[in-house]
Amino acid sequence: MEIERINKGQWGKVRAFFDLRTQEGLVVKGFKIVEGSKGPFVGMPSQRNSSGEYHDTVWAETELKEEITRLALESYGGDIMQGAEYAPASPAEEPPPFNDDDIPF
């Protein structure tokens, strides 16, 4: 796996959007790096339903999610890594919701 494209910035708590390319050539778009209360984490691609709630559209096992997070944070680098030890979010934690205004493109 590798980071295909990364768009850094600040949109609320979102610090970057990125796409991921698998070894098989599949590109998954719409991942985000979010600054959480326990440090940065990767939010999976999501879609808003008719009631305005966001739901993940891509699911990954814990080990794969941790690998994606490691790759993303290494690729992002810089300030987000300083002062925050990465600890993967527990499966019960939901990433904070965001709206269409948070998307930079």
C-alpha positions, 0 to 999 in steps of 0.5 A, spaced: 500 500 500 502 507 498 499 514 499 497 516 492 495 523 493 495 527 500 492 534 500 494 538 507 491 543 510 486 545 516 478 544 515 476 544 522 479 538 525 481 535 519 488 536 517 489 532 510 485 528 505 488 522 502 487 516 497 490 510 498 493 505 492 493 497 494 498 493 491 493 490 486 492 497 483 485 499 487 485 506 489 481 508 494 479 515 495 476 519 501 481 518 507 482 523 512 487 525 517 483 528 523 486 531 529 482 527 535 482 529 543 487 523 543 491 525 537 491 524 530 487 518 527 485 516 520 477 517 518 475 512 513 471 514 507 464 516 508 458 518 505 452 522 508 445 519 509 438 523 508 438 525 515 445 528 515 449 523 519 456 520 516 457 513 515 463 509 513 463 506 506 469 502 507 471 497 512 478 495 514 480 490 519 484 493 525 491 491 523 489 494 516 487 500 519 493 501 523 497 500 517 493 505 513 494 510 519 501 508 520 502 510 512 498 516 513 501 519 519 508 518 516 506 521 509 503 527 513 509 528 517 510 535 521 507 538 526 501 532 527 506 527 529 509 532 535 507 531 542 502 526 540 503 519 541 499 515 536 494 510 539 489 507 535 482 508 536 478 503 539 473 500 535 467 503 539 470 510 538 466 514 532 470 519 528 467 526 529 462 528 524 464 533 518 460 536 513 461 538 506 464 545 508 470 541 511 471 538 504 477 542 500 475 540 493 
